[in-house]
Amino acid sequence: MTEARGPAGLNGTTHTRHAPGVPCWVSLMVHAMDTTQEFYGELFGWQFEPGPQQLPRQLGPSARALLDGHEVAGIGQMPPDQHLSIAWTPYFASNDVNQTAESVRHCGGTVGVGPLDAGDAGRLAIGLDPTGAVFGIWQAAAHLGTGIIGVHGTPAWIELVTRDTESVVKFYQGVFGHELEPVVSADFDYVTLQSGGRAVAGIHGVGHGLPRDRGPHWLTYFEVTDVDAATAQVTELGGHILRAAHDSTYGRVATVADPEGAVFSVIHTDR
């Protein structure tokens, strides 16, 4: 997802400021913060510290998940007057969130929240692409984003699950300047988004296979050391399995949901 800058204490790689258009953070808004932290703490070994204290009302209280002192993800409290989907949201880096938000509108998307300041951490906006998939935009200040990848419990990949790639690839290309690399296949509709010649995200067109209750959405993959053990633990902790562990081109993978229904995938990548 990001450019490596040096070794980390967990044999992963650590990072500094993310280049514009590169996924830099993932966050989750939930109703039960304590229960959610217990779930992910047990599953991924995350520890938590309070997030920015001076947040706008739309965001509510938050916590940052840490691995060996490195920030990996955010969890926020859903305001009681909002009834949004419980889902992991990826953020793309930007040098100017106001300008990027304007590009979202110009390219046919919608800005649902912001742009606004998140204390001294940075500046953000929440957007929807033309198909309705939700994503974030992050302009870093004190908070640079995900600080470690490549080890158990860290974001490994993000993928837009949508009806077809053609309807949305130009949007992300126009907003974030991504280059496109289609997968040449008669029965597999997939495009890789690239930044600086490196794959940073995928768009998977599934046609009528798109879940009716979710619509187009971004799916976050987390690295784990053992996919089968992780899926078993998900059920033990009150979550459930949506697609059982199976082998893929990039490693063993499964799709699961946490106790509040937030869907994500776990993967052990072949490196």
Disulfide bonds with the S-S distance in Angstrom:
none
